Protein backbone atom coordinates (compact mmCIF):
# COMPACT_ATOMS: atom_id res chain seq x y z
CA UNK A 1 0.00 0.00 0.00
CA UNK A 2 1.48 3.33 -1.11
CA UNK A 3 1.95 6.19 1.36
CA UNK A 4 0.29 9.47 0.42
CA UNK A 5 2.87 12.23 0.75
CA UNK A 6 2.80 16.03 0.74
CA UNK A 7 5.76 18.36 0.16
CA UNK A 8 5.99 21.70 2.01
CA UNK A 9 9.08 23.66 0.98
CA UNK A 10 9.70 27.08 -0.54
CA UNK A 11 12.32 25.78 -3.01
CA UNK A 12 10.88 24.33 -6.26
CA UNK A 13 14.04 22.29 -6.88
CA UNK A 14 13.45 20.39 -3.62
CA UNK A 15 9.94 19.46 -4.78
CA UNK A 16 11.36 18.11 -8.01
CA UNK A 17 14.08 16.10 -6.26
CA UNK A 18 11.71 14.53 -3.74
CA UNK A 19 9.24 13.55 -6.44
CA UNK A 20 12.03 11.94 -8.50
CA UNK A 21 13.31 9.97 -5.50
CA UNK A 22 9.77 8.99 -4.46
CA UNK A 23 8.94 7.76 -7.98
CA UNK A 24 12.07 5.62 -8.01
CA UNK A 25 11.03 3.86 -4.81
CA UNK A 26 7.51 3.08 -6.01
CA UNK A 27 6.00 3.00 -2.50
CA UNK A 28 4.95 6.65 -2.32
CA UNK A 29 1.97 8.44 -3.85
CA UNK A 30 2.19 12.20 -4.44
CA UNK A 31 -0.90 14.13 -3.32
CA UNK A 32 0.24 17.75 -3.37
CA UNK A 33 2.80 20.52 -2.98
CA UNK A 34 2.82 23.73 -0.98
CA UNK A 35 5.48 26.43 -1.07
CA UNK A 36 4.21 28.06 2.12
CA UNK A 37 3.15 26.25 5.27
CA UNK A 38 -0.14 28.14 5.56
CA UNK A 39 -1.21 26.82 2.13
CA UNK A 40 -0.74 23.20 3.21
CA UNK A 41 -3.64 23.03 5.68
CA UNK A 42 -6.19 23.05 2.86
CA UNK A 43 -4.48 20.06 1.27
CA UNK A 44 -4.51 18.20 4.59
CA UNK A 45 -8.22 18.92 5.03
CA UNK A 46 -9.08 17.66 1.56
CA UNK A 47 -7.37 14.28 1.54
CA UNK A 48 -5.63 11.62 3.57
CA UNK A 49 -1.92 12.35 4.03
CA UNK A 50 0.38 9.73 5.56
CA UNK A 51 3.67 11.62 5.30
CA UNK A 52 4.81 15.24 5.08
CA UNK A 53 8.21 16.39 3.82
CA UNK A 54 8.57 19.68 5.69
CA UNK A 55 11.11 22.48 5.43
CA UNK A 56 11.89 24.51 8.55
CA UNK A 57 12.67 27.98 7.18
CA UNK A 58 9.80 29.31 5.08
CA UNK A 59 8.12 32.71 4.60
CA UNK A 60 5.36 33.80 7.00
CA UNK A 61 5.22 30.57 9.01
CA UNK A 62 8.08 28.23 9.90
CA UNK A 63 7.86 24.47 9.67
CA UNK A 64 7.88 24.19 13.47
CA UNK A 65 5.05 26.72 13.82
CA UNK A 66 3.09 24.71 11.27
CA UNK A 67 3.64 21.48 13.21
CA UNK A 68 2.39 23.15 16.39
CA UNK A 69 -0.85 24.07 14.59
CA UNK A 70 -1.66 20.47 13.58
CA UNK A 71 -4.21 18.56 15.64
CA UNK A 72 -3.41 15.04 14.49
CA UNK A 73 -0.18 15.23 12.43
CA UNK A 74 0.85 12.43 10.07
CA UNK A 75 4.43 11.18 9.89
CA UNK A 76 6.87 14.03 9.25
CA UNK A 77 10.31 14.06 7.68
CA UNK A 78 11.96 17.45 8.18
CA UNK A 79 14.20 18.66 5.35
CA UNK A 80 16.60 21.52 5.99
CA UNK A 81 19.89 23.01 4.85
CA UNK A 82 20.76 23.74 8.48
CA UNK A 83 21.83 21.02 10.92
CA UNK A 84 21.22 23.40 13.84
CA UNK A 85 17.47 22.61 13.77
CA UNK A 86 17.93 18.84 14.04
CA UNK A 87 17.78 18.54 17.84
CA UNK A 88 14.78 20.85 18.18
CA UNK A 89 12.89 19.05 15.41
CA UNK A 90 12.71 15.82 17.41
CA UNK A 91 10.74 17.64 20.11
CA UNK A 92 7.87 17.54 17.59
CA UNK A 93 7.94 13.73 17.33
CA UNK A 94 9.18 13.74 13.73
CA UNK A 95 10.30 10.49 12.10
CA UNK A 96 13.54 11.70 10.50
CA UNK A 97 15.64 14.75 9.62
CA UNK A 98 17.13 15.09 6.13
CA UNK A 99 19.96 17.55 5.74
CA UNK A 100 20.10 19.20 2.30
CA UNK A 101 21.55 18.14 -0.05
CA UNK A 102 20.57 14.49 0.46
CA UNK A 103 20.92 11.55 -1.91
CA UNK A 104 18.61 8.68 -2.84
CA UNK A 105 20.19 6.31 -0.32
CA UNK A 106 19.60 8.69 2.59
CA UNK A 107 16.08 9.44 1.32
CA UNK A 108 15.31 5.71 1.07
CA UNK A 109 16.53 5.16 4.63
CA UNK A 110 14.15 7.85 5.90
CA UNK A 111 11.21 6.20 4.11
CA UNK A 112 12.14 2.83 5.64
CA UNK A 113 11.93 4.43 9.10
CA UNK A 114 8.42 5.70 8.31
CA UNK A 115 7.31 2.29 7.02
CA UNK A 116 8.72 0.49 10.07
CA UNK A 117 7.00 2.94 12.42
CA UNK A 118 3.67 2.48 10.63
CA UNK A 119 4.04 -1.31 10.75
CA UNK A 120 4.89 -1.17 14.47
CA UNK A 121 1.83 0.95 15.26
CA UNK A 122 -0.40 -1.28 13.14
CA UNK A 123 0.82 -4.34 15.06
CA UNK A 124 0.12 -2.59 18.36
CA UNK A 125 -3.38 -1.63 17.28
CA UNK A 126 -4.02 -5.17 16.09
CA UNK A 127 -2.87 -6.54 19.42
CA UNK A 128 -5.13 -4.11 21.24
CA UNK A 129 -8.10 -4.80 18.98
CA UNK A 130 -8.84 -7.90 21.01
CA UNK A 131 -9.76 -5.66 23.92
CA UNK A 132 -11.52 -3.01 21.85
CA UNK A 133 -14.81 -4.81 21.36
CA UNK A 134 -18.03 -3.96 23.19
CA UNK A 135 -17.09 -6.54 25.84
CA UNK A 136 -13.72 -4.91 26.59
CA UNK A 137 -13.22 -3.49 30.07
CA UNK A 138 -9.72 -1.99 29.83
CA UNK A 139 -7.29 -0.56 27.29
CA UNK A 140 -3.54 0.03 27.49
CA UNK A 141 -2.38 3.61 26.98
CA UNK A 142 1.27 4.30 26.14
CA UNK A 143 3.09 7.30 27.47
CA UNK A 144 6.82 8.01 27.08
CA UNK A 145 8.04 4.84 28.84
CA UNK A 146 5.07 2.92 30.26
CA UNK A 147 1.85 1.18 29.29
CA UNK A 148 -1.03 2.23 31.57
CA UNK A 149 -4.02 -0.07 31.93
CA UNK A 150 -7.15 2.08 32.24
CA UNK A 151 -10.72 0.88 32.72
CA UNK A 152 -13.06 2.01 29.93
CA UNK A 153 -15.67 3.12 32.44
CA UNK A 154 -13.03 5.40 34.04
CA UNK A 155 -12.30 7.25 30.78
CA UNK A 156 -13.97 10.65 30.39
CA UNK A 157 -12.56 12.20 27.23
CA UNK A 158 -9.51 12.26 24.99
CA UNK A 159 -8.02 15.45 23.54
CA UNK A 160 -5.50 15.84 20.71
CA UNK A 161 -2.59 17.86 22.07
CA UNK A 162 -0.17 18.69 19.25
CA UNK A 163 2.03 15.65 18.67
CA UNK A 164 0.59 13.97 21.78
CA UNK A 165 -2.82 13.11 23.19
CA UNK A 166 -4.20 13.92 26.63
CA UNK A 167 -6.34 11.14 28.07
CA UNK A 168 -8.60 12.30 30.92
CA UNK A 169 -9.89 9.64 33.30
CA UNK A 170 -11.39 9.42 36.77
CA UNK A 171 -8.01 9.57 38.52
CA UNK A 172 -6.32 12.27 36.43
CA UNK A 173 -4.86 12.30 32.94
CA UNK A 174 -2.14 10.67 30.83
CA UNK A 175 -0.09 12.41 28.15
CA UNK A 176 0.20 9.72 25.48
CA UNK A 177 2.32 9.37 22.34
CA UNK A 178 -0.62 7.67 20.63
CA UNK A 179 -2.61 9.77 18.16
CA UNK A 180 -6.28 10.53 18.59
CA UNK A 181 -6.93 8.54 15.41
CA UNK A 182 -5.30 5.50 17.11
CA UNK A 183 -7.76 5.77 20.00
CA UNK A 184 -10.64 6.14 17.56
CA UNK A 185 -9.70 2.77 16.06
CA UNK A 186 -9.38 0.80 19.30
CA UNK A 187 -12.18 2.23 21.45
CA UNK A 188 -15.59 0.51 21.19
CA UNK A 189 -17.87 2.68 19.07
CA UNK A 190 -20.95 1.89 21.14
CA UNK A 191 -19.27 3.53 24.16
CA UNK A 192 -17.09 6.30 22.67
CA UNK A 193 -17.51 8.82 19.85
CA UNK A 194 -15.30 11.35 18.14
CA UNK A 195 -17.26 14.61 18.17
CA UNK A 196 -14.51 17.01 17.02
CA UNK A 197 -11.13 16.83 15.29
CA UNK A 198 -9.59 17.23 18.74
CA UNK A 199 -11.96 15.25 20.98
CA UNK A 200 -13.27 11.75 21.66
CA UNK A 201 -15.81 11.48 24.49
CA UNK A 202 -17.10 8.64 26.67
CA UNK A 203 -20.88 8.25 26.35
CA UNK A 204 -21.28 7.42 30.02
CA UNK A 205 -19.71 10.77 31.02
CA UNK A 206 -22.24 12.91 29.09
CA UNK A 207 -24.49 15.09 31.22
CA UNK A 208 -26.01 17.27 28.46
CA UNK A 209 -26.00 17.44 24.64
CA UNK A 210 -26.80 20.65 22.75
CA UNK A 211 -26.42 21.71 19.14
CA UNK A 212 -22.80 22.81 19.29
CA UNK A 213 -21.36 21.35 22.47
CA UNK A 214 -21.52 18.46 24.90
CA UNK A 215 -21.25 18.75 28.66
CA UNK A 216 -19.20 16.20 30.58
CA UNK A 217 -19.91 17.42 34.09
CA UNK A 218 -18.16 20.80 34.30
CA UNK A 219 -16.25 20.24 31.05
CA UNK A 220 -17.62 21.63 27.77
CA UNK A 221 -16.61 19.80 24.58
CA UNK A 222 -17.23 21.48 21.20
CA UNK A 223 -19.04 19.54 18.46
CA UNK A 224 -17.34 19.80 15.06
CA UNK A 225 -19.55 20.44 12.03
CA UNK A 226 -18.51 17.23 10.27
CA UNK A 227 -19.12 15.17 13.44
CA UNK A 228 -22.77 16.11 13.97
CA UNK A 229 -23.88 12.71 12.68
CA UNK A 230 -21.75 11.07 15.39
CA UNK A 231 -23.75 12.98 18.00
CA UNK A 232 -26.98 11.80 16.39
CA UNK A 233 -25.68 8.24 16.66
CA UNK A 234 -25.06 8.73 20.40
CA UNK A 235 -28.65 9.79 20.87
CA UNK A 236 -29.90 6.78 18.93
CA UNK A 237 -27.76 4.42 20.98
CA UNK A 238 -29.05 5.97 24.19
CA UNK A 239 -32.66 5.67 22.99
CA UNK A 240 -32.17 2.01 22.06
CA UNK A 241 -30.62 1.33 25.46
CA UNK A 242 -33.80 2.64 27.09
N, C-alpha and C positions, 0 to 999 in steps of 0.2 A: 504494500500500500504506500503510495507516494505521499510525501509530506508537503502540504501547502505552505509556500514561503513568501514573505513580503520583504522588500528591500527599502530601507529608510536611510538615505545618504545624500548629501548635497553635491556629490561628484558623479557626473554621468558615467565616467570611465569605470568607476567601481561597480555600478549597476551592470555594465556590459561584462565585466570580468566575472562577477558572481553568476550571472546567467550562463556564461560559457562553461564555467566549472560545474554548475548544477546540472546542465544538460549532459555533460560528459559522465556524470555519475548515474543518471537515469532514475534516481530514487526521490527526486524533488520535483514539485509542480509549482511553477510561477503563477502567483495570483495578483501581483501588483507592485508598483513602485511609487515611492514618495520622495521628494527632494527636500521636504521640510517635515518635521515631526508632526506639526499640527494638522497636516493634510492626511496623515496615516490613519487617524481615528475613524474616518469615514469608511476606509477600506476594511478595517477591522470589524466595523458594525455590519458591513454588507455580506461578509463571507467568513467561512471558517479558516483560520490561520493557525498552523501548527508551529511555525518558526519565523522569527524576525531577525534579519541581519540589520543591525542598528549602529549607526555612527554616533559618536559622542558629541563632537563639535559641529553644530548646525545653526543656521540663522534663527532668531526669535526664540526657539526652545531647544535646549540641549537634549541629548539622548537620555540622560539620567532624569531630567525633569519629565520627559515623556513617560519613562518607566514608572515614575511615581504616580502618574495620572491614571495608570491602567488598573482596572478592578481585578481582572482575572487574566494576567499576562500569559501568553504562550511561551514556548522555549525561546530564548534570546541568545544570539551570538553577537557580541559587540565587536565592531570593526573600527580601528582607529590607527592613525599615524603616530600616536603618542603613547609610549609605554607607561607614562606616569598615571594614566587613568585605570590601569589594570587592577590594582588592589581595591580601589573604590568600587569598581564595577561588580565585584563579587558580593558586595553588600546587597545587591539587587537580585541575588539568586540567579544570575545568568549561567548559561551552560558552558560557554567558552569565550575567549578573548583573542581575536585575530589582529595581529599587528601588521599594518600595511607597510610595504607590499608583502602579500602572502602568495604562496604557490599552491598548485593543485593538491599536493600531498598534505600540506597543512590544512587546507580547506576540507579535504576528505576526512582527516582525523577529527575535525570539529563536528562534522556531520555524524560520524560514528558515535561520538559522545552523546549527541542528541538521540540517536536511535536506541542506544543502550539505556538511556535514562527513561525513554518512553516505554521500552520493553519491561524495565524494572517496575515502573509504576503500574503497568498493565497487569503484571504478575501479582503485585500487591493487591490491586483491586479485585482480581479474580479470586485470590485467597480469602479476601474479606467478603466476597459476594455470598459465601455460605452463611454468613451471619447477617445478611442484609435483607432477608425475606421478612414477611409480615410476622413470622414467629420469632425473629431475632430479639434478644433482650439487651445485648451490649454491642458496641463497636470499639475498635482500637484506633486511637488518634495519635499520630506521630508528631512529636515536637522535635527540637534540635537533636536530642540524644535518646529519648525514651518513647515507648509505646504505652499510652494511657488507656486503660479499659474503662469505658464510661457507659453507664446504663442508658438506654434510649429514653426511658421515662424521666431521666434526670436532665436531658438536653433541653434547652430553651430556644436558643437560636444560634445561627452561624453567620458570621459577617466577613466578607472579603476585606482584607487589610493589606493592600499593596501586593507584595510578593508572598504574603502569608495569609492565614485565615484565623480569625479569633472565634473560638468555640465557647459559648456561654452555657454553663450548666448550673445545677443547683448549688454546687459547692465553690463556684468561682468561674474561671475561664482558662483556656489553654490556647497559647499562640502556636499554631500548627504550620508546618511546611507544606501540608496538603492544600490543593486548590479547592475553591468552592465547588468547581465542577466535579472534582473527585468525590466530595461528599454527596453531591446530587446523585451520583451513580450508585453509591453504596447504601444510602439511607432508604428505608422502605417508604414507598410513595403514598401508602395509605396512612402514614403517620407524620410525614414531613413534606413540605412544599417549598419550592423556590418562588418567592413573590417579588423579587427585585434582582437586578444584576448582582447586587452586593449582599443579599440576604436569603437564607433558608430558615424557615420557622418550624417549630414543633407544634402540631395541631393541638396537643393537650394543654399547651401553655397559653392559648388564645383566650382572651377575656372579652374582646369586642372586635368586630369587623365592620369597617366603613368603606366608602367608595375608594378612598385614596391611601388609607393606612390601616394597620392592624395593631391592636393593643395587646401586649403580652405583659399583663400587670401594669407596672409604671413605665414600661418601655414601649415607645411608638416605632413601628416599622413601616417604612413607605412601601406602597404597592406600585411596581413599575407598570407602565402602560401595556407592555407586551406580555405581562404575567397575570392580567386580569382573569383570564380563563382558568388559571391555576387556583385563584381564589374561589371562583365558581365551583370548581371541583371539590374544594374543601367543604363548602356548604352542602353539596350533594352527599358527600361522604358522611357528614354529620347528620343529615336528614335520614339517610339510610340506616345509620346506627340507632336512631331513635325508633 
